[in-house]
Amino acid sequence: MREKSSTHSTWRDFCWAVFLAGGFFFVIGFVYGVLSGVAVPLQDPTPAERALEKFHLQISQWLVVAGACLSVGGFFIILGKEIIRQLFRD
């Protein structure tokens, strides 16, 4: 049985950390949108309220998109590395 290198373990840990950080950002963005009231828009907002709502919506959307990109990117890096490892193993 072959001993795994510390580089492999470090790389795998980094990929999992990216994947989990993405999930964390996604959930935080979703929760922020709900708590800031973006999920339920105001019925008759003033221009100042509309601007504030747009600001909160942008923050929520950026967090959700960043989280989704990190999670999907981390998943495909892990998957791709595993496929390459299986193809070129001894």
C-alpha positions in Angstrom: 0.0 0.0 0.0 1.3 3.4 -1.0 1.6 6.3 1.4 -0.3 9.4 0.3 1.7 12.6 0.0 1.0 15.6 2.1 0.6 17.7 -1.1 -2.4 15.5 -2.2 -4.0 15.9 1.2 -3.4 19.7 1.3 -4.8 20.1 -2.2 -7.9 18.1 -1.3 -8.4 20.1 1.9 -8.1 23.3 -0.1 -10.6 22.2 -2.7 -13.1 21.1 0.1 -12.5 24.4 1.8 -13.4 26.3 -1.4 -16.5 24.2 -1.9 -17.7 24.7 1.7 -16.9 28.4 1.6 -19.0 28.7 -1.5 -21.9 27.0 0.3 -21.4 29.4 3.2 -21.5 32.4 0.9 -24.6 31.1 -0.9 -26.5 30.6 2.3 -25.4 33.9 3.8 -26.5 35.7 0.6 -29.9 34.0 0.7 -30.4 34.7 4.4 -29.2 38.4 3.9 -31.8 38.8 1.1 -34.6 37.5 3.3 -33.6 39.4 6.4 -33.0 42.7 4.6 -36.5 42.5 3.2 -35.5 42.1 -0.5 -37.4 38.8 -0.7 -40.7 40.7 -0.1 -40.5 44.0 -2.0 -42.2 47.1 -0.6 -45.6 47.9 -2.1 -45.3 51.6 -2.6 -41.6 52.6 -2.0 -40.3 56.1 -2.0 -37.2 56.7 -4.2 -34.9 56.5 -1.2 -36.5 53.2 -0.1 -36.2 51.9 -3.7 -32.5 52.8 -3.8 -31.9 51.1 -0.5 -33.8 48.0 -1.6 -31.7 47.9 -4.8 -28.5 48.2 -2.8 -29.5 45.3 -0.5 -30.6 43.2 -3.5 -27.2 43.7 -5.2 -25.4 42.6 -2.1 -27.6 39.5 -1.8 -27.2 38.6 -5.4 -23.4 39.1 -5.4 -23.1 36.8 -2.3 -25.3 34.1 -3.8 -23.5 34.2 -7.2 -20.1 34.2 -5.6 -21.1 31.3 -3.4 -22.5 29.3 -6.3 -19.4 29.9 -8.4 -17.1 28.8 -5.5 -19.1 25.7 -4.8 -19.5 24.7 -8.4 -15.8 25.5 -9.2 -14.7 23.5 -6.1 -16.9 20.6 -7.0 -15.5 20.4 -10.6 -11.9 20.8 -9.5 -12.4 17.9 -7.1 -14.2 15.9 -9.7 -11.6 16.7 -12.4 -8.7 15.9 -10.2 -10.3 12.6 -9.2 -10.9 11.7 -12.9 -7.3 12.6 -13.8 -6.0 10.6 -10.8 -8.0 7.5 -11.9 -6.9 7.8 -15.5 -3.2 8.1 -14.7 -2.8 5.9 -11.6 -0.2 3.2 -11.5 
